[in-house]
Amino acid sequence: MYNSGEFYYNIVMGTVRNSVTRTFGILTAGGDCPGLNAAIRGVCRAAYDRYGMTIVGIANGYRGLIEENVRILRPVDFSGILTRGGTILGASREKPFKDSYGRDSEVAEDKVAAILKNYRALNLDCIVVLGGNGTNTTGYRLSREGLNVVGLPKTIDNDIEGTDRTFGFNSALAIGTEAIDRIHSTAQSHNRVMVIELMGHKAGWLALYAGVAGGGDIILIPEIPYDIKAIGRHLVERSRTGKTFSIVVAAEGALSIEEAKMDKRDRKKMRAEFPTGYRIAREIEAETGMETRATVLGYVQRGGIPSASDRVLATSLGTAAADMLARGEYGKMVSLKGNEISAVDLSVPAGKIKTVPADHYMLDTARAVGTCLGIQGL
């Protein structure tokens, strides 16, 4: 924590060139993902070099803003981080509007009050929040409390409403695809059905794209509840035509038709006993008698250096955020629409999940190359 006289002097006396924003805080919240450091660099380099803004780095997401765990960021801090994984600021899943049970409470009110107090004490004109659905939803709620907020969309799940793509997705896609490629050799060598579970609790973007890229024979996503009998028929047909192995790519949130009918609480309790991939493998073996194994890729998908595509996207979104700060364009999230960097109101992603629509072209692409999507006719 930095509370020195120099710290506050820099906040008050920082030089600004043609910028509405003089001093802003920046934080990364939620899970880490490739591209966070590239985005931090993009925001900070443009804000510092182009506009002369003072930058306050906030440690460990919203927790750092609650506890005033902050420091001035200087060029040495955000130089040489473009290719680094993780985040130099640290992250947490702190949700200031919720208690440990996910409910609004007096404890949550105290946290929000601390954020408001520290925001003013630090003389911040705005906070830039880099994160997923929860982070940008919290940013929106803080903007409703009177704070100036600019959001950036990061998540490997690509499930943030208001942007065509999030940074982190492309890197995770490459990792998932490589894992599927490697699983192929084991599946072929042992004549097995191999289930590989990828992240995607509520949206199947990652599993769908990686499944297509890796040549998955079956792709299961949360948006299309699967029928184990349809899966069984597809696998038996592949075996009958001389294909001795199969690859099943499943999002962690994939669920059966029977599960989809269950009460949410009961379903959650049942699913807690087995990871999705292992449960599906067990169902396939019971349905077909085929030897089936599962691999859960887990946090490997979120680690490591960002892909070139994610570095470019994160940098572009970051520099656009700096321009928004200079114009005083607050209460928005930077986004990618087509080939253009734009911005949407923070209310757009708040509390929403961008799921794979039933008419998305990638679903038809998968069907066209013979991929089963878990139900009869798909």
WOTAQUI-V184199 format. One record per residue. N is the residue number from 1. RES is the residue in one letter. PHI is phi in whole degrees, 0 to 359 (999 if undefined). PSI is psi in whole degrees, -180 to 180 (NA if undefined). Layout:
n:N res:RES phi:PHI psi:PSI
n:N res:RES phi:PHI psi:PSI
This chain:
n:1 res:M phi:999 psi:138
n:2 res:Y phi:244 psi:115
n:3 res:N phi:231 psi:21
n:4 res:S phi:289 psi:163
n:5 res:G phi:300 psi:-36
n:6 res:E phi:298 psi:-38
n:7 res:F phi:301 psi:-52
n:8 res:Y phi:289 psi:-31
n:9 res:Y phi:297 psi:-43
n:10 res:N phi:295 psi:-36
n:11 res:I phi:296 psi:-47
n:12 res:V phi:285 psi:-39
n:13 res:M phi:259 psi:2
n:14 res:G phi:304 psi:134
n:15 res:T phi:284 psi:142
n:16 res:V phi:230 psi:133
n:17 res:R phi:245 psi:112
n:18 res:N phi:52 psi:49
n:19 res:S phi:222 psi:132
n:20 res:V phi:293 psi:-40
n:21 res:T phi:275 psi:126
n:22 res:R phi:262 psi:-43
n:23 res:T phi:224 psi:132
n:24 res:F phi:223 psi:155
n:25 res:G phi:259 psi:154
n:26 res:I phi:223 psi:136
n:27 res:L phi:217 psi:157
n:28 res:T phi:239 psi:131
n:29 res:A phi:227 psi:165
n:30 res:G phi:79 psi:-159
n:31 res:G phi:287 psi:151
n:32 res:D phi:287 psi:163
n:33 res:C phi:197 psi:158
n:34 res:P phi:299 psi:136
n:35 res:G phi:109 psi:-12
n:36 res:L phi:298 psi:-46
n:37 res:N phi:294 psi:-35
n:38 res:A phi:297 psi:-39
n:39 res:A phi:291 psi:-42
n:40 res:I phi:303 psi:-47
n:41 res:R phi:300 psi:-44
n:42 res:G phi:299 psi:-46
n:43 res:V phi:297 psi:-51
n:44 res:C phi:289 psi:-41
n:45 res:R phi:298 psi:-47
n:46 res:A phi:293 psi:-42
n:47 res:A phi:295 psi:-39
n:48 res:Y phi:280 psi:-50
n:49 res:D phi:286 psi:-43
n:50 res:R phi:275 psi:-36
n:51 res:Y phi:240 psi:-7
n:52 res:G phi:66 psi:29
n:53 res:M phi:285 psi:155
n:54 res:T phi:268 psi:134
n:55 res:I phi:244 psi:126
n:56 res:V phi:252 psi:113
n:57 res:G phi:279 psi:129
n:58 res:I phi:253 psi:123
n:59 res:A phi:278 psi:142
n:60 res:N phi:59 psi:46
n:61 res:G phi:66 psi:-147
n:62 res:Y phi:293 psi:-21
n:63 res:R phi:299 psi:-39
n:64 res:G phi:295 psi:-32
n:65 res:L phi:284 psi:-31
n:66 res:I phi:291 psi:-42
n:67 res:E phi:266 psi:0
n:68 res:E phi:56 psi:45
n:69 res:N phi:266 psi:88
n:70 res:V phi:221 psi:165
n:71 res:R phi:203 psi:154
n:72 res:I phi:290 psi:133
n:73 res:L phi:261 psi:131
n:74 res:R phi:242 psi:166
n:75 res:P phi:311 psi:-36
n:76 res:V phi:297 psi:-26
n:77 res:D phi:284 psi:-33
n:78 res:F phi:247 psi:20
n:79 res:S phi:263 psi:143
n:80 res:G phi:75 psi:19
n:81 res:I phi:250 psi:1
n:82 res:L phi:305 psi:-42
n:83 res:T phi:265 psi:-3
n:84 res:R phi:280 psi:141
n:85 res:G phi:281 psi:176
n:86 res:G phi:69 psi:-153
n:87 res:T phi:214 psi:131
n:88 res:I phi:292 psi:-17
n:89 res:L phi:270 psi:-14
n:90 res:G phi:78 psi:161
n:91 res:A phi:217 psi:161
n:92 res:S phi:207 psi:167
n:93 res:R phi:259 psi:25
n:94 res:E phi:302 psi:127
n:95 res:K phi:241 psi:96
n:96 res:P phi:298 psi:-21
n:97 res:F phi:271 psi:-1
n:98 res:K phi:234 psi:152
n:99 res:D phi:270 psi:-172
n:100 res:S phi:294 psi:-14
n:101 res:Y phi:260 psi:6
n:102 res:G phi:79 psi:21
n:103 res:R phi:245 psi:149
n:104 res:D phi:295 psi:139
n:105 res:S phi:201 psi:177
n:106 res:E phi:296 psi:-34
n:107 res:V phi:299 psi:-44
n:108 res:A phi:297 psi:-40
n:109 res:E phi:299 psi:-38
n:110 res:D phi:295 psi:-39
n:111 res:K phi:295 psi:-45
n:112 res:V phi:296 psi:-41
n:113 res:A phi:299 psi:-39
n:114 res:A phi:295 psi:-39
n:115 res:I phi:297 psi:-47
n:116 res:L phi:299 psi:-42
n:117 res:K phi:296 psi:-47
n:118 res:N phi:289 psi:-35
n:119 res:Y phi:303 psi:-45
n:120 res:R phi:286 psi:-39
n:121 res:A phi:296 psi:-32
n:122 res:L phi:274 psi:1
n:123 res:N phi:56 psi:40
n:124 res:L phi:282 psi:138
n:125 res:D phi:270 psi:-20
n:126 res:C phi:192 psi:158
n:127 res:I phi:239 psi:138
n:128 res:V phi:257 psi:123
n:129 res:V phi:246 psi:124
n:130 res:L phi:253 psi:116
n:131 res:G phi:180 psi:-171
n:132 res:G phi:264 psi:-148
n:133 res:N phi:300 psi:-48
n:134 res:G phi:295 psi:-41
n:135 res:T phi:296 psi:-46
n:136 res:N phi:287 psi:-29
n:137 res:T phi:294 psi:-44
n:138 res:T phi:298 psi:-41
n:139 res:G phi:302 psi:-42
n:140 res:Y phi:297 psi:-44
n:141 res:R phi:295 psi:-37
n:142 res:L phi:292 psi:-34
n:143 res:S phi:295 psi:-31
n:144 res:R phi:289 psi:-20
n:145 res:E phi:274 psi:-2
n:146 res:G phi:108 psi:0
n:147 res:L phi:274 psi:150
n:148 res:N phi:273 psi:127
n:149 res:V phi:224 psi:139
n:150 res:V phi:235 psi:132
n:151 res:G phi:251 psi:152
n:152 res:L phi:233 psi:138
n:153 res:P phi:269 psi:109
n:154 res:K phi:234 psi:133
n:155 res:T phi:180 psi:142
n:156 res:I phi:287 psi:-16
n:157 res:D phi:281 psi:-16
n:158 res:N phi:57 psi:34
n:159 res:D phi:248 psi:23
n:160 res:I phi:268 psi:125
n:161 res:E phi:292 psi:140
n:162 res:G phi:104 psi:-6
n:163 res:T phi:222 psi:143
n:164 res:D phi:289 psi:-33
n:165 res:R phi:213 psi:147
n:166 res:T phi:250 psi:148
n:167 res:F phi:285 psi:144
n:168 res:G phi:108 psi:-31
n:169 res:F phi:295 psi:-48
n:170 res:N phi:297 psi:-39
n:171 res:S phi:295 psi:-45
n:172 res:A phi:294 psi:-35
n:173 res:L phi:299 psi:-43
n:174 res:A phi:296 psi:-41
n:175 res:I phi:294 psi:-45
n:176 res:G phi:298 psi:-42
n:177 res:T phi:295 psi:-42
n:178 res:E phi:298 psi:-39
n:179 res:A phi:296 psi:-42
n:180 res:I phi:297 psi:-43
n:181 res:D phi:304 psi:-43
n:182 res:R phi:289 psi:-36
n:183 res:I phi:296 psi:-30
n:184 res:H phi:306 psi:-45
n:185 res:S phi:294 psi:-39
n:186 res:T phi:292 psi:-43
n:187 res:A phi:300 psi:-44
n:188 res:Q phi:292 psi:-42
n:189 res:S phi:297 psi:-35
n:190 res:H phi:252 psi:5
n:191 res:N phi:54 psi:50
n:192 res:R phi:245 psi:165
n:193 res:V phi:268 psi:126
n:194 res:M phi:244 psi:126
n:195 res:V phi:256 psi:126
n:196 res:I phi:243 psi:122
n:197 res:E phi:265 psi:126
n:198 res:L phi:249 psi:164
n:199 res:M phi:291 psi:163
n:200 res:G phi:133 psi:80
n:201 res:H phi:288 psi:-42
n:202 res:K phi:241 psi:-13
n:203 res:A phi:225 psi:144
n:204 res:G phi:256 psi:21
n:205 res:W phi:304 psi:-48
n:206 res:L phi:294 psi:-47
n:207 res:A phi:296 psi:-39
n:208 res:L phi:295 psi:-51
n:209 res:Y phi:291 psi:-43
n:210 res:A phi:292 psi:-36
n:211 res:G phi:297 psi:-43
n:212 res:V phi:292 psi:-45
n:213 res:A phi:295 psi:-34
n:214 res:G phi:265 psi:3
n:215 res:G phi:71 psi:36
n:216 res:G phi:298 psi:138
n:217 res:D phi:278 psi:-29
n:218 res:I phi:225 psi:134
n:219 res:I phi:235 psi:126
n:220 res:L phi:240 psi:123
n:221 res:I phi:232 psi:157
n:222 res:P phi:299 psi:-28
n:223 res:E phi:289 psi:-19
n:224 res:I phi:234 psi:92
n:225 res:P phi:304 psi:136
n:226 res:Y phi:265 psi:156
n:227 res:D phi:250 psi:114
n:228 res:I phi:298 psi:-29
n:229 res:K phi:290 psi:-38
n:230 res:A phi:295 psi:-40
n:231 res:I phi:297 psi:-45
n:232 res:G phi:300 psi:-45
n:233 res:R phi:299 psi:-41
n:234 res:H phi:296 psi:-43
n:235 res:L phi:292 psi:-40
n:236 res:V phi:296 psi:-40
n:237 res:E phi:296 psi:-40
n:238 res:R phi:299 psi:-43
n:239 res:S phi:296 psi:-40
n:240 res:R phi:297 psi:-32
n:241 res:T phi:269 psi:13
n:242 res:G phi:93 psi:7
n:243 res:K phi:269 psi:112
n:244 res:T phi:272 psi:-4
n:245 res:F phi:213 psi:163
n:246 res:S phi:214 psi:150
n:247 res:I phi:245 psi:125
n:248 res:V phi:249 psi:121
n:249 res:V phi:255 psi:119
n:250 res:A phi:235 psi:132
n:251 res:A phi:289 psi:150
n:252 res:E phi:299 psi:-23
n:253 res:G phi:265 psi:8
n:254 res:A phi:299 psi:141
n:255 res:L phi:215 psi:154
n:256 res:S phi:278 psi:168
n:257 res:I phi:301 psi:-39
n:258 res:E phi:295 psi:-43
n:259 res:E phi:296 psi:-38
n:260 res:A phi:299 psi:-24
n:261 res:K phi:272 psi:-11
n:262 res:M phi:282 psi:157
n:263 res:D phi:299 psi:141
n:264 res:K phi:303 psi:-41
n:265 res:R phi:293 psi:-42
n:266 res:D phi:294 psi:-40
n:267 res:R phi:296 psi:-43
n:268 res:K phi:297 psi:-41
n:269 res:K phi:296 psi:-43
n:270 res:M phi:294 psi:-41
n:271 res:R phi:288 psi:-21
n:272 res:A phi:293 psi:-22
n:273 res:E phi:288 psi:-34
n:274 res:F phi:222 psi:136
n:275 res:P phi:302 psi:152
n:276 res:T phi:306 psi:-47
n:277 res:G phi:301 psi:-43
n:278 res:Y phi:291 psi:-37
n:279 res:R phi:296 psi:-44
n:280 res:I phi:294 psi:-40
n:281 res:A phi:300 psi:-42
n:282 res:R phi:295 psi:-40
n:283 res:E phi:294 psi:-41
n:284 res:I phi:295 psi:-44
n:285 res:E phi:297 psi:-40
n:286 res:A phi:292 psi:-36
n:287 res:E phi:283 psi:-37
n:288 res:T phi:247 psi:-20
n:289 res:G phi:79 psi:1
n:290 res:M phi:280 psi:141
n:291 res:E phi:295 psi:124
n:292 res:T phi:228 psi:137
n:293 res:R phi:231 psi:159
n:294 res:A phi:232 psi:148
n:295 res:T phi:229 psi:128
n:296 res:V phi:254 psi:114
n:297 res:L phi:288 psi:-34
n:298 res:G phi:61 psi:-142
n:299 res:Y phi:288 psi:-10
n:300 res:V phi:304 psi:-33
n:301 res:Q phi:297 psi:-26
n:302 res:R phi:262 psi:-8
n:303 res:G phi:265 psi:172
n:304 res:G phi:86 psi:-175
n:305 res:I phi:282 psi:151
n:306 res:P phi:285 psi:151
n:307 res:S phi:292 psi:165
n:308 res:A phi:301 psi:-41
n:309 res:S phi:298 psi:-43
n:310 res:D phi:290 psi:-34
n:311 res:R phi:297 psi:-43
n:312 res:V phi:294 psi:-47
n:313 res:L phi:297 psi:-47
n:314 res:A phi:298 psi:-41
n:315 res:T phi:295 psi:-43
n:316 res:S phi:295 psi:-44
n:317 res:L phi:295 psi:-38
n:318 res:G phi:295 psi:-46
n:319 res:T phi:293 psi:-34
n:320 res:A phi:295 psi:-37
n:321 res:A phi:297 psi:-39
n:322 res:A phi:297 psi:-40
n:323 res:D phi:296 psi:-39
n:324 res:M phi:296 psi:-41
n:325 res:L phi:301 psi:-44
n:326 res:A phi:297 psi:-35
n:327 res:R phi:276 psi:-9
n:328 res:G phi:74 psi:31
n:329 res:E phi:269 psi:83
n:330 res:Y phi:262 psi:172
n:331 res:G phi:74 psi:23
n:332 res:K phi:227 psi:161
n:333 res:M phi:247 psi:132
n:334 res:V phi:292 psi:143
n:335 res:S phi:213 psi:165
n:336 res:L phi:251 psi:122
n:337 res:K phi:236 psi:111
n:338 res:G phi:64 psi:-121
n:339 res:N phi:253 psi:15
n:340 res:E phi:244 psi:138
n:341 res:I phi:275 psi:125
n:342 res:S phi:223 psi:-158
n:343 res:A phi:210 psi:149
n:344 res:V phi:234 psi:155
n:345 res:D phi:299 psi:143
n:346 res:L phi:299 psi:-18
n:347 res:S phi:291 psi:-21
n:348 res:V phi:294 psi:-52
n:349 res:P phi:279 psi:-15
n:350 res:A phi:301 psi:122
n:351 res:G phi:70 psi:17
n:352 res:K phi:238 psi:158
n:353 res:I phi:235 psi:129
n:354 res:K phi:272 psi:106
n:355 res:T phi:263 psi:168
n:356 res:V phi:286 psi:118
n:357 res:P phi:288 psi:153
n:358 res:A phi:298 psi:-25
n:359 res:D phi:259 psi:16
n:360 res:H phi:293 psi:139
n:361 res:Y phi:299 psi:-29
n:362 res:M phi:291 psi:-29
n:363 res:L phi:294 psi:-43
n:364 res:D phi:293 psi:-36
n:365 res:T phi:301 psi:-45
n:366 res:A phi:298 psi:-45
n:367 res:R phi:299 psi:-41
n:368 res:A phi:296 psi:-27
n:369 res:V phi:261 psi:14
n:370 res:G phi:88 psi:14
n:371 res:T phi:280 psi:134
n:372 res:C phi:274 psi:134
n:373 res:L phi:257 psi:16
n:374 res:G phi:100 psi:-6
n:375 res:I phi:224 psi:161
n:376 res:Q phi:301 psi:130
n:377 res:G phi:88 psi:-9
n:378 res:L phi:237 psi:NA
